[in-house]
Amino acid sequence: MAEIWYLEIDTETLEGKEAVHERTFHECIELLELTPDKRESGPETVPALKTGNPLVDESGYVYVLMRVTEEEIDDLDDDNWEPGWYKSSVTIVGFENKLRKKPK
């Protein structure tokens, strides 16, 4: 299962944090509107989320990210995906709304 995390822009470690949801990789791709080019880092490295713009970096913005392992990737028939962290452009509110609307 792929993990969905909410990480603040200044996150440097996962200590004290945990994934907020787990979904299949295919579900995450759809819900988070992900593409292979949204990969930020490998699965063991917390991605650098700061933008370099002080106004943005001090805003406290929280990103929705997916962490996927090699095992999930191996189940795909698409070589464009790699294990690691993927950053979504979907906001937390947008993501939670999609979850509520998705049929079970």
TORKOL-4160 file (C-alpha; in steps of 0.2 Angstrom, whole numbers, padded with zeros to 4 digits, m for minus):
104
<pt num="1" X="0000" Y="0000" Z="0000"/>
<pt num="2" X="0006" Y="0018" Z="m0004"/>
<pt num="3" X="0006" Y="0030" Z="0010"/>
<pt num="4" X="m0002" Y="0047" Z="0010"/>
<pt num="5" X="0007" Y="0060" Z="0021"/>
<pt num="6" X="0003" Y="0078" Z="0025"/>
<pt num="7" X="0020" Y="0087" Z="0028"/>
<pt num="8" X="0024" Y="0105" Z="0032"/>
<pt num="9" X="0035" Y="0114" Z="0021"/>
<pt num="10" X="0049" Y="0114" Z="0033"/>
<pt num="11" X="0049" Y="0095" Z="0037"/>
<pt num="12" X="0066" Y="0088" Z="0038"/>
<pt num="13" X="0062" Y="0072" Z="0047"/>
<pt num="14" X="0047" Y="0060" Z="0049"/>
<pt num="15" X="0050" Y="0059" Z="0068"/>
<pt num="16" X="0034" Y="0060" Z="0077"/>
<pt num="17" X="0024" Y="0060" Z="0061"/>
<pt num="18" X="0014" Y="0046" Z="0052"/>
<pt num="19" X="0005" Y="0043" Z="0036"/>
<pt num="20" X="m0013" Y="0049" Z="0037"/>
<pt num="21" X="m0020" Y="0036" Z="0024"/>
<pt num="22" X="m0015" Y="0021" Z="0015"/>
<pt num="23" X="m0022" Y="0017" Z="m0002"/>
<pt num="24" X="m0016" Y="0006" Z="m0017"/>
<pt num="25" X="m0004" Y="0015" Z="m0029"/>
<pt num="26" X="m0017" Y="0016" Z="m0043"/>
<pt num="27" X="m0030" Y="0024" Z="m0031"/>
<pt num="28" X="m0016" Y="0037" Z="m0026"/>
<pt num="29" X="m0012" Y="0041" Z="m0044"/>
<pt num="30" X="m0030" Y="0045" Z="m0047"/>
<pt num="31" X="m0034" Y="0054" Z="m0030"/>
<pt num="32" X="m0018" Y="0064" Z="m0030"/>
<pt num="33" X="m0017" Y="0068" Z="m0048"/>
<pt num="34" X="0000" Y="0061" Z="m0049"/>
<pt num="35" X="0012" Y="0058" Z="m0064"/>
<pt num="36" X="0030" Y="0051" Z="m0064"/>
<pt num="37" X="0037" Y="0068" Z="m0065"/>
<pt num="38" X="0030" Y="0073" Z="m0048"/>
<pt num="39" X="0044" Y="0062" Z="m0039"/>
<pt num="40" X="0053" Y="0072" Z="m0026"/>
<pt num="41" X="0065" Y="0059" Z="m0019"/>
<pt num="42" X="0068" Y="0041" Z="m0015"/>
<pt num="43" X="0057" Y="0032" Z="m0002"/>
<pt num="44" X="0070" Y="0034" Z="0012"/>
<pt num="45" X="0074" Y="0052" Z="0010"/>
<pt num="46" X="0062" Y="0065" Z="0016"/>
<pt num="47" X="0060" Y="0077" Z="0001"/>
<pt num="48" X="0066" Y="0095" Z="0002"/>
<pt num="49" X="0049" Y="0105" Z="0002"/>
<pt num="50" X="0056" Y="0123" Z="0004"/>
<pt num="51" X="0054" Y="0133" Z="m0012"/>
<pt num="52" X="0067" Y="0146" Z="m0009"/>
<pt num="53" X="0054" Y="0160" Z="m0009"/>
<pt num="54" X="0054" Y="0167" Z="0009"/>
<pt num="55" X="0036" Y="0172" Z="0008"/>
<pt num="56" X="0031" Y="0154" Z="0003"/>
<pt num="57" X="0043" Y="0145" Z="0015"/>
<pt num="58" X="0037" Y="0155" Z="0030"/>
<pt num="59" X="0019" Y="0152" Z="0026"/>
<pt num="60" X="0017" Y="0136" Z="0035"/>
<pt num="61" X="0010" Y="0128" Z="0019"/>
<pt num="62" X="0007" Y="0109" Z="0021"/>
<pt num="63" X="0009" Y="0097" Z="0005"/>
<pt num="64" X="0000" Y="0081" Z="0002"/>
<pt num="65" X="0013" Y="0068" Z="m0003"/>
<pt num="66" X="0013" Y="0050" Z="m0007"/>
<pt num="67" X="0027" Y="0038" Z="m0002"/>
<pt num="68" X="0027" Y="0022" Z="m0013"/>
<pt num="69" X="0039" Y="0007" Z="m0011"/>
<pt num="70" X="0048" Y="m0004" Z="m0024"/>
<pt num="71" X="0035" Y="m0018" Z="m0020"/>
<pt num="72" X="0020" Y="m0007" Z="m0026"/>
<pt num="73" X="0030" Y="m0001" Z="m0041"/>
<pt num="74" X="0034" Y="m0019" Z="m0046"/>
<pt num="75" X="0015" Y="m0023" Z="m0048"/>
<pt num="76" X="0014" Y="m0010" Z="m0062"/>
<pt num="77" X="0016" Y="m0013" Z="m0080"/>
<pt num="78" X="0023" Y="0005" Z="m0082"/>
<pt num="79" X="0042" Y="0008" Z="m0081"/>
<pt num="80" X="0040" Y="0027" Z="m0079"/>
<pt num="81" X="0037" Y="0026" Z="m0060"/>
<pt num="82" X="0050" Y="0024" Z="m0047"/>
<pt num="83" X="0049" Y="0021" Z="m0028"/>
<pt num="84" X="0049" Y="0037" Z="m0018"/>
<pt num="85" X="0040" Y="0052" Z="m0013"/>
<pt num="86" X="0028" Y="0061" Z="m0025"/>
<pt num="87" X="0021" Y="0078" Z="m0021"/>
<pt num="88" X="0003" Y="0082" Z="m0026"/>
<pt num="89" X="m0003" Y="0098" Z="m0032"/>
<pt num="90" X="m0020" Y="0094" Z="m0024"/>
<pt num="91" X="m0023" Y="0103" Z="m0007"/>
<pt num="92" X="m0027" Y="0094" Z="0009"/>
<pt num="93" X="m0045" Y="0100" Z="0008"/>
<pt num="94" X="m0046" Y="0095" Z="m0010"/>
<pt num="95" X="m0040" Y="0078" Z="m0006"/>
<pt num="96" X="m0051" Y="0075" Z="0008"/>
<pt num="97" X="m0066" Y="0080" Z="m0002"/>
<pt num="98" X="m0061" Y="0068" Z="m0016"/>
<pt num="99" X="m0060" Y="0054" Z="m0002"/>
<pt num="100" X="m0078" Y="0058" Z="0004"/>
<pt num="101" X="m0085" Y="0058" Z="m0014"/>
<pt num="102" X="m0076" Y="0042" Z="m0020"/>
<pt num="103" X="m0088" Y="0027" Z="m0019"/>
<pt num="104" X="m0083" Y="0013" Z="m0008"/>
